[in-house]
Amino acid sequence: MVTDDTLAELAKSLAHPARLRILRVLLATPGCIGGEIVEAVGLAQSTVSEHLRILKAAGIITGEIDGPRICYALSPDALAPLGAFIASLTPPPEGACCLPAGKDIP
């Protein structure tokens, strides 16, 4: 079972527009992408590096050394627990809420 702390950390790691842009870049560029992220996101290298560090610490991305650079990629299953939690928040079917006691849902 995934803890609330784990879900909160995943959500927190996504809670910045630059990190979402980075994830979109990685999604659109399968394989190894490194320094191109800075250009694609349009922020300073140091800023992008900090956002990459946060995403990597949360396990959402991987970063592997490939020669003189680090290649980043999405970790496909990293967000599954958060996705499952969000899916579980789907409201019940119309009419299923607040029925008088003893009433069955059709």
C-alpha positions as CSV (number, residue, x, y, z in Angstrom):
1,M,0.0,0.0,0.0
2,V,1.3,3.4,-0.9
3,T,1.4,5.8,2.0
4,D,-0.2,9.3,2.0
5,D,3.4,10.7,2.5
6,T,4.5,9.0,-0.7
7,L,1.5,10.4,-2.7
8,A,2.1,13.8,-1.3
9,E,5.8,13.8,-2.3
10,L,4.9,12.7,-5.8
11,A,2.3,15.5,-6.1
12,K,4.7,18.0,-4.6
13,S,7.4,17.1,-7.2
14,L,4.9,17.9,-10.0
15,A,3.7,21.1,-8.4
16,H,5.7,23.5,-10.6
17,P,5.0,24.6,-14.2
18,A,8.7,24.1,-15.2
19,R,8.7,20.5,-14.0
20,L,5.5,19.8,-16.0
21,R,7.2,21.3,-19.1
22,I,10.3,19.1,-18.5
23,L,8.0,16.0,-18.3
24,R,6.3,17.1,-21.5
25,V,9.7,17.4,-23.3
26,L,10.8,14.0,-22.0
27,L,7.5,12.5,-23.1
28,A,7.8,14.0,-26.6
29,T,11.5,12.9,-26.9
30,P,11.8,9.2,-26.2
31,G,15.3,7.9,-25.6
32,C,18.2,9.9,-24.2
33,I,17.8,13.6,-23.9
34,G,20.3,15.8,-22.0
35,G,21.3,19.4,-22.5
36,E,18.5,19.9,-25.0
37,I,16.1,20.2,-22.1
38,V,17.4,23.6,-21.1
39,E,16.7,24.9,-24.6
40,A,13.3,23.3,-24.8
41,V,12.2,24.6,-21.4
42,G,13.7,28.0,-21.9
43,L,15.1,28.5,-18.4
44,A,18.6,28.9,-17.1
45,Q,20.8,25.8,-16.8
46,S,21.0,26.0,-13.0
47,T,17.2,26.3,-12.7
48,V,16.6,23.4,-15.0
49,S,19.2,21.3,-13.1
50,E,17.3,22.0,-9.8
51,H,14.0,20.9,-11.3
52,L,15.6,17.8,-12.8
53,R,17.1,17.0,-9.4
54,I,13.7,17.2,-7.7
55,L,12.0,15.0,-10.4
56,K,14.9,12.5,-10.1
57,A,14.7,12.4,-6.3
58,A,11.0,11.7,-6.6
59,G,11.7,8.8,-9.0
60,I,9.7,10.3,-11.8
61,I,12.7,10.5,-14.1
62,T,16.0,8.7,-14.4
63,G,19.4,10.3,-15.2
64,E,22.2,8.1,-16.6
65,I,25.7,9.2,-17.5
66,D,26.4,8.7,-21.1
67,G,29.9,9.9,-21.9
68,P,30.2,13.6,-21.1
69,R,26.5,14.2,-20.4
70,I,23.6,12.9,-18.4
71,C,20.7,11.4,-20.3
72,Y,17.2,11.9,-18.8
73,A,14.1,9.7,-19.4
74,L,10.7,9.2,-17.8
75,S,10.3,6.4,-15.3
76,P,7.2,4.8,-16.7
77,D,5.7,3.4,-13.5
78,A,6.7,6.2,-11.1
79,L,3.4,8.1,-11.3
80,A,1.1,5.0,-11.2
81,P,0.3,5.3,-7.5
82,L,-0.6,8.9,-7.8
83,G,-2.7,8.1,-10.9
84,A,-4.5,5.3,-9.1
85,F,-5.2,7.6,-6.2
86,I,-6.6,10.3,-8.4
87,A,-8.7,7.8,-10.3
88,S,-10.2,6.6,-7.0
89,L,-11.4,10.1,-6.3
90,T,-13.9,9.8,-9.2
91,P,-17.3,10.8,-7.9
92,P,-19.9,8.0,-7.5
93,P,-22.6,7.6,-10.2
94,E,-25.3,10.2,-10.1
95,G,-27.8,9.5,-7.5
96,A,-25.5,7.3,-5.5
97,C,-24.7,9.9,-2.9
98,C,-26.7,10.7,0.1
99,L,-29.4,8.2,-0.4
100,P,-31.8,7.7,2.5
101,A,-30.9,4.8,4.7
102,G,-32.1,1.4,3.4
103,K,-32.3,2.6,-0.2
104,D,-30.3,0.5,-2.8
105,I,-28.4,2.0,-5.6
106,P,-30.1,1.0,-8.9
